[in-house]
């Protein structure tokens, strides 16, 4: 008995040279080498199934003709129509009034006729295409001619109209697209948005798939208030190099009445197995370029734009780098001017580490930097050379650790003639001891088993005073006081100041760990630093510390339940008996599409902000998103966002309105409207970057909603 090959595997192995298997209610030979079948006809050959009410097979011509509920099944195509004529030798023929389904793309449609040009190519006339389920035509592409070439995995449509909810919204005389989401040259989906500062914003990108390892995208962008911006981005990935480079030019901005541009280069090269080199350059034509023209929230607040080139090599016991670096500082005309950073022309560094007998560890950090003052300042240029060798002995066990360390910091400055001194030397020893213990105990709470830890830690640092008032400040700043900063030797970032220290940091951490899952349900931390001598080393204009202890730091965080997580940090000024800094964050994420976030941030005399954001269902298929970030200190909105997203099953529509503070007394409004057609792409202004940045936990509805 002949077994049906419903998965199309058996005869597919034989290919077109394989036999034709035929079953029907009636099979008869009406002429030499001609077979006719009627009544529940089924024929199978070369991995394809034929079904029809009537079928005629000419063995000599290897020709199949079929009528009445004709159905052709292949792994990549299922099509049904009124009548079929198909030559099995070259798989050429036609099917009238076809209804088709593409399993891989989950796409379907109908046409006046389908012409088979080969086993992997066919053409449809007056066809439609959609990924919506049967009996749902919310959106479909209507084309005069649609050619599907699976040998190149390319589809080509001529005179295509996109219909959405019964109305045409897009027309193109010609388009082609990839059948397997591989890269392909062509016009990408346009984006349309509205911003207060630039008006209607329309971008029509054109993608160039130049080679498998490099490509480019051209993106002409029409800003109705400003003009036509022309941009290009290129990417490459070679065996030993990769990079992304872009350039934008807006000739004669109608508002600014000037030509505006931006350039960004980011390239990295592998010179050998141990050595890499690279360059990063970002430059713009003017201070307000990003505020006026950028449609990316993350870069509207950039201040210092970097330009650097570097070489880095890493080996088993040493690593080194050479770097040159300069900056473009973007000034805010409504705020106090910012002093640009020093340029480093160049910066050289060598780091050495070596294990010695008896568990000793030797490390040495050396640097040599030529600092060039920014233009239009009276700051002095200079060269700084420093070396900091250290020797430590890590003593580690299962219940704790003890790490004593001794080091010698040596720094030399050669300054230009505008400095009070042209040569300065600073040398001082630094001693530190870091230690900690870990205790744990099991306990039960609410019928669940937990493990509680108790982790005391003590860190002592001694560094004698050295007069550093004549040393210029090239790249050094006060490190923000935090739990991590309490366990560092130097309270300054950079080597232009090394604090005098005779201090002890004490901290205590306790964790509550769920035994069954290993999840840390709760963590408490408390810490404070105690000073045994008065502070003498400071930055210019910064008063010395007068207390004998630091602020008290406390932190508590945890995954209280599967849905709730919170974190709180508190910095308490024990001298003034007041809170200096406070952060609070609470999030509730019960499931996809359900996210509530609350944040509060306070810094004495500078920051007092509340931050609320959410994504939440309003109906079964409509979700709302919002963010409200308000500064009570400045009495202004930092960022406001409101949006709606509706999922129609085979499409999603999302609209977002955003207001963002871009200057001290200035904000900009933007409107995003995007239509996502499943399996086709996205049309309109893309708000996804904005939503993911502004609403922690946001997910598109297509990621979790099922097609109805």
N, C-alpha and C positions, 0 to 999 in steps of 0.2 A: 504494500500500500504506500502511496506517495505521501510523505509528510510535508505539511505546509511550513514554509520558511518565513514566518511572520516577521522576524527581525532582519531579513534581507541579507543574511550572512552567507548561506551556503552557495547560492548561485553567483553571488558577487565575487567569490573566490575564482570561479571559472572565467568571469568576465564575459564579454560579448560573444566569445567563441563557445560559451556554454550552451546547453540545450534549452529549448523553450518547453516549460511544463504547462499543460493546459487542462483545466477541469471546467465542466459545464453540465447543464441538464441534458443538452443534446449536442453531440459532436459528430460531424459528417464531412466526408470529402466530396465537394461539388465539382471538382476538376482535378486533373493531375497536379500534384504538389500544392493544392489549395485546400485549406481546412476551414470550415465554418462552424461556429459554436453559438448557441443561444441558451438563454435562461441561466442566470447566476454564473456568468462567465468569469473565470479567474485564470490569468496567465502570468507566469513568472519566468524572468530570465535576467541574468547579470545583475542581481541585487535589486531589481525593480518589480513591482507588482502592478498588474493591470486588472481592472474590474469593469464590467460592462453588461448590458442586456444582450448585446449581439457583437460578435467579433469575427473577422475574416483574416486568416493568416496565409499569405502567399510565401511558400517555402523558397521558391526560386528567387523572388525579388527580396526575400526577407523583410516583407512589408506587413504591418499590422494595421487594420482598419477596424474601428469600433464605433458603436452608436448606443445611445440610451444609457444615461447615468454612468458615463465613463469616468473612471477614477484611476489616476496614475500615481503610484507611490514610489518615492526614492528617499534615501536618507536625508538629502538636503532639500527635497521638494515634494509636496503633496498637492496634486492639482486635480480638479474635477470639472467636467464639461459635458457638452452635448454630443460632439463627435470628434474622433481622433483618427489621424492618419500619421503613422510613424514608421520610418525605415530604420530597422534595427542595426544595419551595417554602420551607418554614420550618425545615428540618432538624430535624423532630420525629419521634420514634419510639422503638423499644426494641430491645435486643439481649439474648437470653437466654443465661445462663451465660457471661458474657464473661471473657476474660483480656486484660488491657490493659497497654500500655507507654507511658510519657510520655518521649519522647526528650530534651527539654530538661532534665528533672529526673533522668533515668536511673532513674525509678521504675517499678514494675510492681506487679501484683496481680491478683486475680480477684474476682468478685462473683456474686450470684444473678441480677442483672439490671442493665442500664444503660439509663437513660431519657435520650434526647436531647431537650433543651429548646430548643435552637437550635444554630447552628453553633459558638458559642463557650461553650456551657454544657451540662453533662450531670450526671446524678446516678446514683450507684451504691448499690445496696441490699445489705446484708450483705457488705461489701467488705473487702479487705485491701490494705495498701500497704507496700512496702519498696523500698529501693534496693540490696538484695543481689542478686547475679546469680541467674539461673535455677537451680533445684534447690538453692538455699541460702536457707533461711528462718530464719537465726539470729535476726533480729528482724523484726517486722512490726507494723503498726498495724491492728487489727481494729475496724471501725466498723459500726454499724447502718445509718447513712446518710451518704454522702459526696457533697457537692455541689461541683463544680468550675466556677467562673465565670471564664473567661479574659477577659471584658470588664473585670472589676475586678481580675483576677489574684489571686483569693482562693479558698481552699478552706475548706469548712466541714464539720466532722465532728461527728456526734452519737453519744453512747454509745460512746466510743472507749477501747479497751484496748490498751496497749503490751505486746507479748509479746517476751521476750528469752530465748533458749535454752530455749524451751518453757514458760516461766513468765510469768504476768502480773506486771508490776512497776509499772504506772501505769494509773489509770483516770480519765477525766473525762467528765462528762455532755455537755459541749459544748466545742468548740475551733474556732478558725479560724486560718488561716495564709496567708502570702504564697506565691504560686506563682513569683515571680521575685526573691525576696530583697529586695524593697522594704520600706520601713518600714510597719508596720501596727499599729494599736492592738490590745492583747490581752495575755493572760498569757504571760510568758516562761518558759522552762524553769526550774524551781526548782533551787536549789543546797542541798546538804546537806554539812555538815562537822562535825568534832569538834575542840574545843580544850580544853586542860586548864583554862583559867581561866573559860571560859563554857559548857562542856558541848556538847551537840548544838546545832549552828548551822544553822537552816533559813531560807532566804530565798525568797520567792515574789514576784518582781517583776511589776509590771503596767505595760506601756508604753502611753503616750498619744501617738499621732501627731496632734498638734493642728493642724499646718500643715506645708507643705513646708519651712519655714525655722525652725520651733521645735517642740520636743517636751518630754515630761516622763516620768519613770519613778518610780513609787511602789514602795518595796521594804520591806514589812513583814518583820521578821526576828525569828524566835523563838530566844532563847538560853535553853536549859532551866535553867541555873543562875541566870539573871539576870532574865529577863522578856521582854517584847515590845518590840523597838525599832522605831520608825516612821521611815522615811526618804523623802526625795523629792529628785530631781535634775532640774533643768530646763536645757535648752540652747536657744540662739537664735542665728540667723545672719541679720542684716539687711544691707542694702546698705552701711551705714556703722557697723555694730556687731555684736559677737558676744560670747558669754559662756557659762559653765557655772557653775551655782550649786546648792548642795546643803545640806540640813539633816537632821540625825538627832537623835532624841529617844528616850531610854530612861527612861520614867517609873518612879521608885521601883525602882532596881536592887536586887535581892534580896540581893546580896552587899555592895555598898557602902552600902545603905540610904539612897540619895539619888537624885534625878533627875539624869541625865547627858545631855549633848548636845554636838553639834559643828556648826559652820557653816563653809562654804567658799564664797567668792564670787570669781569670776575673770571680769572683763568688760573689753572694750576697745572704744573708740569712735574712729572716724575723723572728725575735725572738718572737715578739708579735705585737699587733696592733700599737704600738708606736715606737718600737725599731727594727733597722736593723743593720746588720753587713756584712762585706765584705772584700775582698782582691783583689788587682790588682798587678800582678807581670809581668814584662817584662825583660828578660835577654838574652844576646847573648854572643857568645864565644869570639868575638873580635870587634875592632872598625869599621871594614869595612864590617861586615856581611851584613847589609842592602844594602850598596852601591854595593856590589858584587853579592848578591844572591836574593834580594827581587824583585818580579815582581809587587809590589804595589808602585805607585809613592808617595803616601801620607806619607810613612814611610822612604823613602830614606834619608830624611833630618833630622831625629830625632837626638837629641843631648843627652838629659838626659832621661834615661829609669827609670821609676818609679817602686818601690816595696813597697807596703804599705798594712796594715791591719787596719780595723777601726770598731768602733761601734758607732752608732748614735741613739739618742732617741729624740723625739719631742712631746711636750705636749702643752696645751693651753697657758700657760704663761711662759714656759721655754723650752729650748732645750740644749742638751749636746752631746759631742762626745769625743772619745778617739781614738788616731791614732798613729801608729808607721810607719816611712817612711824612706827609703834610696834610693839612686840613683846609676845608672851606667852611667858614662859620656863617650860618644863616642868621641874620639879625631880625628881631621882631621890632618893627618901628614903633609899636605901642608899649614896649617894655624897656627896661634898662639895658644898655649895650652889654654884650658878652665879650670878654677878652678871649681871643682865639688861643688855642693851645700852641705850645712850641712845636716847631717842626723837628724831626729827628733825622739828621742828615750826616752820617748814618747812625744806626744802632747795631752794636755787635754784642753777642752774648755767648758764653761758654759755661756749661754745667757739667760737673764731674761727680760721680758717686762710685764708692768702692766699699765692698765688705772686707773687714779686717779680722784678724784672729780674735777669739774670745767674744764674738758677737758684736764687736764695734762696727759702727757705720760711719764712713767719712763722706761728706758732701761739700761741694764748693760751688758757689754761684759767682760768676764774674761778668761784668758788663762794661762797655765803653760806648759813650753816646755823645754825639755832637749836637747840641741844641741851638737852633736858630730861631730868634725871636720873631713873632709875627710882624708884618708890616704895620706902619703907622703907630708903633709903640716905642717907648723909650727903654724897653727891657734889654738886658745885656745878653749877648750870646755867650756860650761857654761849652766846655767839654767836661764830662764827668766820667771818671774811671773808678770802679768799685770792685772789691773782692770780699766775699764772705764765706770762709771755710768753717765748717762745723763738724763736731765729733759727738755722736750719741751712742747710747747703749740701751736698746730696747729689751726690756725684761717683761715677757708676756706669758701669762698662764690662763687657764680656763676661768679663773675667778677674778682676774684683774690684770693691770699692767703698770709698769714704772719705766719712764723714759727720761733719764737725765741727759742734758745736752749742754755743750759749751761751744762758743763760737767767737770769732774775732772779725769785726766789721772794719774794713779799711776803705776810705774813699778819698779821692784826689780830684780837685777842681782846677781847671785852667780857664780863666775868664778873660773877656776882652777888656780894652782899656776903659770902657765906660763904667765898669764895676769898681767899687771901693778897693777891693783887693783882687789881684790878678791870679793869685795862687792860694789855695786853701787845702789843708789836709785834716782829715778827721779819722781817729782810730779809737775803738772802744771794744772791750770784751762784753759778751752777752751770755748769761747763764740762765738755763730754764730747767724745770723738772715738771713733767706731766705724769699724773698718776690717777688711777681709778680702780674701783672694785665693783663687782656684780654679785648681788644676793638675789635669790629667788625662792618663792614658796608657792605651793599649790593651794587653791581655795575654791569654794563653791559659792555661786550667786545665782539665785533664781533657777536652781536645779541644773546649772551648767558649770562645767569645770573650767577654771582659769589658772593662769600662771602669773603671779605678780613679781616684778623685779624691783630692786632698789639699787640704784647705781650712783654712788657718790663719786665726785671727781674733784681733784685739787690740782691747780696749775700755778707754779711760782716762776717769776721772771725777775732777774736782776740785770740792770744795765746802768753803769755810772753816767753822771752828767758830763756832757761836753758842750761848750758854747758853740752854737750853730747860727747865731744871729746874722753873721756875714755871708752865710751860704744862700744863694738865690733859690727860689722855688721854681724848678723847671717843670716837674710832672708829679708833684706830691700834693696830696689832699688829706684831710682828716677822714679816717675810716669811720663809717657809720657804726655807732655802738649797737652791738647785737650779741646774741649768744655765741656765734662763731668768732666775733671780734674779741671776746673775753679770753679766748684761748689762742691768741696770737702774741708774738713777741713785741711787735711794733704797732702802735695805734695809728700810724700814718701809712697811706698807700704811696709807694715810691720811696726813693733813697735820699731825698734832700733833707729829711728830718728823721732821726732815730730817737725815740723817746728815752728819757731817763726813767728807769723803772726799779722799784723795789716793792713788788706787789704780789698778792696772792688771790687767785680766783677760786671760789668754792661754788660748786653746783651739785644739785641732786635731781635725778630723773627717776621716775617710776612708771613702769608700763604694765598694762593689764592685757594679757594675751589669751584669746579664746583657745582652749586646748584642742578642740575638735577641728578647727579650721586654720589655726595659726594666725588668725586675723588680730591685729593690734586694735583692740576696742577703745583704749584710752591711754593717753600719755600725759604725764605732768612733769614740768621742768621748772626749777627755781635756781637762780644763780645771781652772784654778786661778786664784785672785785673789791679788794681791800688794799689801800695804799699805805706804805710805811714811811714815805717821804713825800715832800711837796713837789709839785710839777715845776720844772724850769724850762723845758724845751717846748716851744709852741710855734705855730705858724704866724706870720705877720698879721697883726690886727686881731688875733684870737687870744682872749685872756686865759691865764693859767688856771688850772683847777685849784679850788680852795678847800674841797672836802677831802676826807680821808677814806672815802668809799665811793664806789660808782652807784649809778641808779640800780635799783633792784629789777631784775628781769624775771618774768613769769610767763609760762606758755602752757596751754592745755589744748589737746586735739584728740580726735578719735572718730572712728566709724562706729557710731553708737548703735545703729541698726543697719540693715541692708540698704535702707533708703536715706538715712540721715547721716550727714557728716558735718563736723564743725571744727573750727580752729580759732584760737584766741591768743593774742600776744599782748603783754602789758609791761610797760616800762614806767617805773615809779621813782620819782625824784625824792629821795629820803631827806634831803636837806630842806627842800621847800614844802615837803609833805603834800605833794600834788602829783597827778599823773602827767608825765611828759609825752608818752606815746601809747597809743592803743589801737589794735587791729582786731576786728571780729569778722569771721566769715562763717556762714551757715548755708548748707545746700541740701536740697531735698530732691532726689532723683529716683522715684519709685519704679519707673520703666521708661522705655523709649518714648520721646515726645512729651514727657512730663519732667520739667526741670524748673525748680525755684531756687534762686540764689539771693542771699542778703549779705551785704558787706558794709562795714563801717570803719573809717580810718581817721585817726586823730593824731596830730602832732602839735604840741603847744605853740601857739602864736603863728602857725603857718598853714596847717591843714585841718579841715573839719568836713569830711565828705561822707555821704551815704551813697550806696550803690545797690540798686535793685534790678534784677533781670529775671526773665522767665520765658519758657515755652510751654504752652498748655492747650489742651483741646477745648474748643468752643462748641463744636458739634462732632459727630462721628468722623468727619473728614476735613474739618476746618480747624486750624491751629493758630493761636495768637502768639506773637513774640513781642517783648518790649525790654527796654533798658532805661533806667533813670539814674543818672550819676550827677549828683548835685553837690556844690561846694557852699557850705554855710559861711565859711570864712570870707569868700569873695562874693557871696550872694548871686551866684550865676550857675547856669546849667553847663556842666562839662560835656556830657553827651546824653542826648535823648533819642530813643529809637522806638518805633512802633511798626508792627508788621502783621500781615495775615498770610497764611499759606493754606490753599485748598488743594486736596488731592482727589482727582477724578478717576483714579484707578490706573488709567493708561497715560495720564498727564497730571502735572501739578502746576499751579499758578501761585506765585508768591510776590507780594508787594511790600516794600519797606520804605519808610520815611525816617530820615536821620538828621539830627542837628548836632554839630560838632564844633566845639570851641577851637579855633585855629590861631587866635592871637589873644593878647591880654584883654582886649575889648571887642573882639570880633569873632563871629561864628559863621558857619556855612551850612546851608541846607541841601540835602540830596534826596532824590527819589529814585528807587529801584523797582522795576517791574520785570519779572522773568517768567516765561512760559517754558516748562520742561516737558518735552514729548518723549515718552519712554521709547528707547531704541532709535530715536532720531537725533536728539540733541536739545540744546537750550537756546531760546531766543530772548533777547532783551538784555537789560542791565543786570549784571551778576551781583546779587547781594550776599552770596554764601560766605565770602571772606568776612564781610561785615558782621553777619550773624554769628559765625563761629568765634569771632574775636569778642563780640559784645555780650553774647549769651552763652556762658559756659554750660556744656551739656546739650547744646542744640544739635539736632539731627534732622536731615531732610525727611519728609514724610514718606518718600519712596524707599527709604531704608528700612521701614518697619511696617508700613501699611500694605495689606494684600489687595490685589486687584479684585473688585467686587464681582 
